[in-house]
Amino acid sequence: MTNPVSKTDAVFLKHFVQLITFLVCLRIALIALGAYIYSHHPAEENPAKARVTDQRLLPVGGVYAGDTGRAPRSPPPKQRPSRLPRQKWPTAAPPMARPSSATSVMRAMRPAPVARRC
C-alpha cells in the first residue's frame, strides 16, 4: 500500500501547520499583552465626582490677589497696526495681452522659426 500524500504535499502541510501554530501563539501573546497593559491603566474618573471636588476646593468668598490678580482680567491695550515694508518685486506674473483676432491667436501659438543650416 502506498502513501496517498506525496512528499512535497507533506512538506507543504508541515510548513502550513507551523505557520498556523505561530499565528495562534502570536494571537495569544498579543491578548495577554493587551490584558496586562489594560490592568495597569487607571480607570476613568467620574465627572460628577470631579465637579464635587472642584466645588469643595473653591474659596468661600471672592479672593483679591492684588495687582497680579487684576492684570489678567483687564483687556489688552490696543496696538496700532504697523506699516509693512513695500515689496520691491511683484508677487504675481503680469497679465498677458489679449489677442485682437483669431489670426493673431494662431500667430501667437505658432512656434518660433528655427534657423536652418545648409
C-alpha positions in Angstrom: 0.0 0.0 0.0 1.4 3.4 -1.0 1.1 6.7 0.9 -1.7 8.9 -0.8 0.1 12.1 0.2 3.2 12.9 -1.8 6.4 14.1 -0.2 6.0 17.7 -1.5 2.5 17.9 -0.2 3.6 16.6 3.2 6.3 19.3 3.4 3.7 21.9 2.5 1.3 20.7 5.1 4.1 20.7 7.7 5.0 24.3 7.0 1.4 25.4 6.9 0.7 23.8 10.3 3.8 25.5 11.7 2.6 28.9 10.3 -0.9 28.5 11.7 0.6 27.4 15.1 2.9 30.5 15.1 -0.1 32.8 14.3 -2.2 31.3 17.1 0.7 31.7 19.6 1.1 35.3 18.4 -2.6 36.0 18.9 -2.5 34.6 22.5 0.6 36.7 23.3 -1.0 39.9 22.0 -4.2 39.2 24.0 -2.1 38.6 27.1 -0.1 41.8 26.5 -3.3 43.8 26.0 -4.8 42.4 29.2 -1.5 43.3 31.1 -1.5 46.9 29.7 -5.2 47.4 30.4 -4.8 46.1 34.0 -2.3 48.9 34.7 -4.4 51.6 33.0 -6.1 53.8 35.6 -9.9 53.9 35.4 -11.7 57.0 34.2 -12.8 59.4 36.8 -16.5 60.1 37.3 -17.2 63.7 36.0 -19.7 64.3 38.8 -17.1 63.4 41.4 -14.6 65.8 39.8 -17.2 68.6 40.0 -17.9 67.9 43.6 -14.2 68.1 44.4 -13.8 71.4 42.4 -16.8 72.9 44.3 -15.3 71.8 47.6 -11.9 73.4 46.8 -13.4 76.8 45.7 -12.9 79.6 48.2 -16.0 80.7 50.1 -15.7 84.4 49.3 -14.1 86.3 46.5 -10.3 86.4 46.7 -8.3 89.6 45.9 -4.9 88.6 44.7 -3.6 92.2 44.4 -2.4 93.7 41.2 -1.3 90.3 39.8 -4.9 89.1 40.1 -6.3 92.2 38.3 -3.9 92.0 35.4 -5.5 89.0 33.5 -9.0 90.5 33.9 -8.1 93.8 32.1 -8.3 93.9 28.3 -5.0 94.1 26.5 -4.0 97.5 25.3 -4.9 98.3 21.7 -1.9 98.5 19.4 -1.8 100.4 16.1 -1.1 98.2 13.1 2.5 98.6 11.9 3.2 99.6 8.4 4.6 96.7 6.3 7.6 97.5 4.1 6.7 97.9 0.4 7.7 95.0 -1.8 10.2 95.7 -4.5 9.2 93.0 -6.9 5.7 91.9 -7.9 4.5 88.6 -6.4 2.4 87.6 -9.4 3.1 87.5 -13.1 1.9 90.4 -15.2 -1.4 89.8 -17.1 -1.0 88.6 -20.7 -2.2 90.8 -23.5 -5.3 89.5 -25.2 -5.0 88.9 -28.9 -7.4 91.0 -31.0 -8.4 88.4 -33.6 -8.3 84.6 -34.4 -5.3 85.1 -36.7 -3.3 86.8 -34.0 -4.1 83.8 -31.7 -2.8 81.4 -34.3 0.3 83.5 -34.8 0.8 83.6 -31.0 0.5 79.8 -30.8 2.9 79.2 -33.8 6.4 78.1 -32.7 9.2 80.4 -33.5 11.1 79.7 -36.7 14.3 77.7 -36.4 17.4 78.7 -38.4 18.4 76.0 -40.9 22.0 75.2 -41.7 22.9 74.0 -45.1 
